[in-house]
Amino acid sequence: MVKNTQVVVTGASGFIAKNLRKYLSNKNIKLISVSRRNFKKFKNETKIITKNYDETNIIPKLKNSDVLINLVGIGKQTVDNDYNLINYEFTKKIINLCIKSKIPKIVYLSGLGVSKSSPLGYFISKYKSEKQIINSNLNYVIFRPSYIIGKNDHLTKYLKKQIKVGQINIPGSGNYSIQPIYIDDVSQIILDVIIRNKSNMILDLVGSESITFKNYVKEFSSQTNTKIKKINLETVYHDAITNSKSAFGVDDLNILIGDFKGDHKKLQNLFKIRFTSIQKILKSGSLL
Ligand SMILES: NC(=O)c1ccc[n+]([C@@H]2O[C@H](COP(=O)([O-])OP(=O)(O)OC[C@H]3O[C@@H](n4cnc5c(N)ncnc54)[C@H](OP(=O)(O)O)[C@@H]3O)[C@@H](O)[C@H]2O)c1
């Protein structure tokens, strides 16, 4: 089954996509990976480089695929790339690609905290994307991830950069929690969704433990000589609002301080994998 399975990955050069493609390639899944820029391909992989995902060029190349995994998304807006355009309209484009290429199933990564009642623009764009996937008649699995952690995720990169300069800044008290999940566990779960008959569900994609951000940072940097400093939240928000290059974007802060918790038990019951303990990874220093 695995050998004959063909999977399309969009947004192929992003953090999750890169790790997932490597994992699936090693499991002998045939990959068609789509990106706006050139990238190094893995075994069993075909590359499609396209600036605008133009249908006439792409559709013939996607035929006979079993699943599409859409990993295109943004968490910070600009005038040219806002949430409506990339998180919502682009998902519409991807759904149409699935329908026209006769790909029966789509996997989408939404966000932990997404709900009908969320007032946040980022979550609203993700919620509306979920809705259009559900209404598309495609088979779907929608994940709502907390922080997905690996060597090169955005949070890990931020912390490593701060360690280099000797001080990690924590927005506010740091008493809010995150529920990180390891990237290899995410890849294993997505493989299971690809090869088994799991469809039409929305699942929180979260690790087994919630940890306060201040403890996370403490353990992350425990083997280094790094000072940890709490920065006044007003100062951090002000920087996020006025400086497009700030370490934390406005929605990074909203998500962090949102203190969202997910249903790990449901994930565990469905996938029955041995989840990696993030605290163990942090203690081992292997993310550094
Ligand atoms: N990482 C996490 O912890 C996390 C948590 C919750 C949800 N998610 C969701 O998971 C998905 C992937 O996340 P990630 O961490 O891998 O993000 P990432 O590293 O930023 O990758 C996102 C990819 O989206 C594509 N993209 C961005 N702007 C685009 C545009 N204007 N037009 C076309 N494609 C564009 C890019 O693909 P190319 O450069 O290859 O074209 C980019 O590499 C996103 O939807 C994100 O919201 C991630």
The ligand as an SDF file (V2000), in Angstrom:
LIG
                    3D

 48 52  0  0  0  0  0  0  0  0999 V2000
    4.8790   25.2240   13.0700 N   0  0  0  0  0  0  0  0  0  0  0  0
    3.8980   25.2130   13.9700 C   0  0  0  0  0  0  0  0  0  0  0  0
    4.1450   25.0700   15.1830 O   0  0  0  0  0  0  0  0  0  0  0  0
    2.4570   25.3910   13.5340 C   0  0  0  0  0  0  0  0  0  0  0  0
    1.4590   25.4740   14.5170 C   0  0  0  0  0  0  0  0  0  0  0  0
    0.1490   25.6380   14.1210 C   0  0  0  0  0  0  0  0  0  0  0  0
   -0.1860   25.6860   12.7870 C   0  0  0  0  0  0  0  0  0  0  0  0
    0.7900   25.5910   11.8340 N   0  0  0  0  0  0  0  0  0  0  0  0
    0.4140   25.6790   10.4170 C   0  0  0  0  0  0  0  0  0  0  0  0
    1.0850   24.6930    9.6520 O   0  0  0  0  0  0  0  0  0  0  0  0
    1.3710   25.2080    8.3510 C   0  0  0  0  0  0  0  0  0  0  0  0
    2.8630   25.0590    8.0640 C   0  0  0  0  0  0  0  0  0  0  0  0
    3.5940   25.6940    9.0940 O   0  0  0  0  0  0  0  0  0  0  0  0
    5.1820   25.8500    9.1140 P   0  0  0  0  0  0  0  0  0  0  0  0
    5.5710   26.0160   10.5250 O   0  0  0  0  0  0  0  0  0  0  0  0
    5.8330   24.7910    8.3170 O   0  0  0  0  0  0  0  0  0  0  0  0
    5.3200   27.2610    8.4220 O   0  0  0  0  0  0  0  0  0  0  0  0
    6.4560   27.8400    7.4500 P   0  0  0  0  0  0  0  0  0  0  0  0
    7.7750   27.2420    7.7470 O   0  0  0  0  0  0  0  0  0  0  0  0
    6.3370   29.3220    7.5600 O   0  0  0  0  0  0  0  0  0  0  0  0
    5.9700   27.3750    6.0230 O   0  0  0  0  0  0  0  0  0  0  0  0
    4.8160   27.8680    5.4160 C   0  0  0  0  0  0  0  0  0  0  0  0
    4.9500   27.7580    3.9210 C   0  0  0  0  0  0  0  0  0  0  0  0
    3.8210   28.4460    3.3350 O   0  0  0  0  0  0  0  0  0  0  0  0
    4.1730   28.8430    2.0370 C   0  0  0  0  0  0  0  0  0  0  0  0
    3.7730   30.2380    1.8150 N   0  0  0  0  0  0  0  0  0  0  0  0
    3.9420   31.3000    2.6440 C   0  0  0  0  0  0  0  0  0  0  0  0
    3.4990   32.4330    2.0560 N   0  0  0  0  0  0  0  0  0  0  0  0
    3.0360   32.0620    0.8270 C   0  0  0  0  0  0  0  0  0  0  0  0
    2.4880   32.7730   -0.2580 C   0  0  0  0  0  0  0  0  0  0  0  0
    2.3270   34.0940   -0.2230 N   0  0  0  0  0  0  0  0  0  0  0  0
    2.1410   32.0780   -1.3780 N   0  0  0  0  0  0  0  0  0  0  0  0
    2.3170   30.7370   -1.4390 C   0  0  0  0  0  0  0  0  0  0  0  0
    2.8550   30.0100   -0.4380 N   0  0  0  0  0  0  0  0  0  0  0  0
    3.2090   30.6630    0.6750 C   0  0  0  0  0  0  0  0  0  0  0  0
    5.6980   28.7540    1.8960 C   0  0  0  0  0  0  0  0  0  0  0  0
    6.0030   27.6460    1.0520 O   0  0  0  0  0  0  0  0  0  0  0  0
    7.0910   27.7390   -0.1280 P   0  0  0  0  0  0  0  0  0  0  0  0
    8.1420   28.6950    0.3300 O   0  0  0  0  0  0  0  0  0  0  0  0
    7.5580   26.3450   -0.2480 O   0  0  0  0  0  0  0  0  0  0  0  0
    6.3670   28.2200   -1.3410 O   0  0  0  0  0  0  0  0  0  0  0  0
    6.1550   28.4850    3.3210 C   0  0  0  0  0  0  0  0  0  0  0  0
    7.3170   27.7310    3.3580 O   0  0  0  0  0  0  0  0  0  0  0  0
    0.8790   26.6650    8.3460 C   0  0  0  0  0  0  0  0  0  0  0  0
   -0.4000   26.7210    7.7940 O   0  0  0  0  0  0  0  0  0  0  0  0
    0.8310   27.0090    9.8120 C   0  0  0  0  0  0  0  0  0  0  0  0
   -0.1460   28.0030   10.1040 O   0  0  0  0  0  0  0  0  0  0  0  0
    2.1130   25.4700   12.1880 C   0  0  0  0  0  0  0  0  0  0  0  0
  1  2  1  0
  2  3  2  0
  2  4  1  0
  4  5  1  0
  4 48  2  0
  5  6  2  0
  6  7  1  0
  7  8  2  0
  8  9  1  0
  8 48  1  0
  9 10  1  0
  9 46  1  0
 10 11  1  0
 11 12  1  0
 11 44  1  0
 12 13  1  0
 13 14  1  0
 14 15  2  0
 14 16  1  0
 14 17  1  0
 17 18  1  0
 18 19  2  0
 18 20  1  0
 18 21  1  0
 21 22  1  0
 22 23  1  0
 23 24  1  0
 23 42  1  0
 24 25  1  0
 25 26  1  0
 25 36  1  0
 26 27  1  0
 26 35  1  0
 27 28  2  0
 28 29  1  0
 29 30  1  0
 29 35  2  0
 30 31  1  0
 30 32  2  0
 32 33  1  0
 33 34  2  0
 34 35  1  0
 36 37  1  0
 36 42  1  0
 37 38  1  0
 38 39  2  0
 38 40  1  0
 38 41  1  0
 42 43  1  0
 44 45  1  0
 44 46  1  0
 46 47  1  0
M  CHG  2   8   1  16  -1
M  END
$$$$
